[in-house]
């Protein structure tokens, strides 16, 4: 993906950055020179492992606790990162939770509120807090990690579908509002990715609660393998690089063409 210092001097916040897709993004951005704020909600150990791995490879990272669906937590996260590193150049809204795979008629209202708040309200809170710093950076990037779920809105996943659709509406709005400030806003929409959450989603949408390993799906997947976090991270890296200097307001699916 180009030279290893293309993000040198840039500060990136990655929500849900300690595990799964977020970890892949955190590690790759750090490899290319960014200082990475690895946000986590509960799994402090995973975030610490991600930070330690980045530092062992010669990168710079720090872990920050905070739940994205809490406006006060988002304000504290942004304030801490700006205080520690002087500003924010890249915001990757990756934190997410899975639906339980139920029809609307059987969905607990609290689940709907929790899932939509995480995927839609969280990015709104974070953008609102981060934009004052990002507007001063010359070039800044917001990348929202959505899902191919918004392309087909499958049954038994209304909270997740609703949350990701609202996230994409926010991204489209921000791309227009922030272009005068040099801020690029784009969406990356993966298909099924081999992560803990990917396994939960696969169980929910297939109804196969006993599924234990996504690699069992390799043979039926595009290019003979299930999508990996690195596949998603590489697209995020490009969207934050000079190569995408005239790209904003776009949605890129990372599903191997399997959604078509």
N, C-alpha and C positions, 0 to 999 in steps of 0.2 A: 504493500500500500504506500510506497514512497519512502522518503527519508524519515529517519527515526527521531528527528528533532522538529518536525513540522508544526507541533503544538507547543514548542518551547515558550515559556513565559505565560502560558494561558492557564487559567484556573477553571477546573470543571467540577460541577456538583452532579453526582450520580445518585438518584434516590433508589433505594433498594439495591445499593451497590455492592453488597457483601456476598450475594449468592446469585446463582443462575445467570441469566442474561446480564444482570447488573454487574456481576463480578467480571464477566467477559469484557464488558464495556470499560469498566474501571481499569482493568489490567492493560487493555490495548491503548487507551488514551494515555496512560502513564508511560507505556513503552515508547510512545511517540512524543514524549516531552511534557505533557500536561501535569500540573499538580492536581491531584484528585481528592475531593472531599467525598468520602464513602459514607453515604447515609444509610442508616438501618433503623428498624422499628424495635425488634425484639432480639434478634440474633447477634448479640455483641461479639460472640466468639467468631462467627463467620466473618464479620466485618474486620475484626482484628487480624484474622488469618489473611484476608485479602490485602490489608495494609502491609502486613509483614512480607507477603510475597512480592508486592510492588517495591518495597524498600530493598529487599534482598536482591532484586534485579536492577537496582540503581535508580529507581524512581522515587517520587515524593508523593505521599498520601497521608491522610489522617481520617479517622472514623468520627462520625457525628451521629448521635442518637436523635430520633425525632419521628413522630408519626405524621405522614403527609396530610392526613385528613383533619389535622388539628392546626388551625390558623396560627395559634400562638407558637406551636412547635416550628412551623415553617418560618415564622419571623425570627425566632431564636437561631435556627439553623443558618439562615442567610446572614444574620448579624455576626454570628461566630466565624463563618467562612470569610466574610469581608474583613473582620478584625484580624484574623490570622494571616490572610494572604493578600489583602489589599483590594480585592474585587472579584467579580465573577465574569468569566468569558463564555462559559459553556454550561447550560443546564440540561441535563438528560432526565426526563420524567419517566422513570422506569418502574417505580414501586407499584406492585399490583397484588391483588388477591383473586382467587377463583370463585366462581359461582358454585352452588351445590348441585347443579344439574336437575333442577326441578321445574315443572311447568309453572306458569304464572299463578294458576289457581292454587298451587301448593307452596308458593314461595312466602317465607316469613318476611313481613315488611322491614324488619330490622336488617335482614340480609341485604335487601335491595338498597337500603340507605347506606349501609356500610360499604358495599361494593362500588356504588356510584360515587360516594364521597371520596374513596381512595383513588379512583381512576380519573375523576373529573374535577371535583372540588380541590383536591390536592395540587394538581398542576396549576390551577387558577391561583391558589394561595401562594405557591412558590414563585410563579411568574410575577405576580403583583409585588412581592417583596424583593425579587432579584432585579427587576427591570431598572430601577434607578442606578444601580451599579453598572449593569450591562449596557445601558445607553451611553456610558462614558468611555467604552472600551474600543471604539472604532469599528471593530468587527466582533460580533457576538453571535452565538448560536443557541437555539432552543430545539431540542429533538425530543419528540414524544413517542414513547414506545406503545403502539396500539396493538392491533391484531387483525388478521384476516377475518375475524368474526364479524367485523363491520361490513364485509362484502356480501355476506349471505344471511346473517342474523338467524342462526340455527335455532330450532326449538330447544326448550329446556335450558336456556341460558340468558334470560332477559336482563337480569342485573348486570352481568358482564357486558352483554351487547350494548346496553344503554350507557354504561360507564365509558366504554371505549368510543362510542359514537359521539358522546358529549366532549370527550377529550379531543377528538378530531375537529369538532366544531370550534373549540377553543383555539386549536393550532391555526386553523384557517383564518380566524379573526385576528389573532396576534400577528400573523404574517403580514397582514395589511396595515395594522396599527404601527408596527415596529420597524417596517422597512425604512422609513426616513431616518431612523437612528442606526442603521447598519446592522440590524439584528435579523438573522435568517431563522425562520421557524419551519420545521419540516416534521413529517411523521414517518416512522418506520413501523411497518405492520407485519410481524412474523406470523408464520403458520405455527404448527406444533413444533416446539423446541424441547430438546432433551434437558429438562430441569425438573426440580421437585414439583414446581407449580404446573409444568407441562404434563407431568404424570397425573396430577390431580384433575386437571382439565380433561385429559383423555379418559380417565375413569368416569368423570361426570357425564361427558357427552356420548360415550359409548355404552354406559351402563355397566361396564365390566369393572366392578369394584376390586376384583382380584388381580387386575393387571399390575405386574410388578416391575417391568422393564420396558422402556420405550424402544430399546434396540431390537425388540422382537418385531417392530414395525419397519425395520430397515428395508427389507426386500420389496415392500409395497410403497416405499417412499421415493420421491424424485431423486435421481442420481444414486439410488441404492442406499441411501442413508437418511436418518432423521436429522433435521436441522439442528445445528450446534450453536451455543452462545456466540462463538467466534464468528459465525456467519452473519449474525445480526450486528455484532460489534464492528465488523469491517465496514458495513454500510453507515453506521453512525460516524465512524472515523472520517469517511469520505465526505459526509455532509458537514463536518466541522473543519474541513481542509480547504486549501486554496483552490483545489479542483472544482469545488462547488460554489465558487465565488459569485455566480450569477443564478443560483438556485435557491428559491424559497417558496413556501406554500405548497410543497409537493408531498405526496404519499407514496412510499416505495414498499411494495410487498416483498417479503423475504420468505418464500414458501416453495422455491424450486419449480414454480409454475404449477404446483399441485392443486391450486385453488381454481384452475381454469380447465 
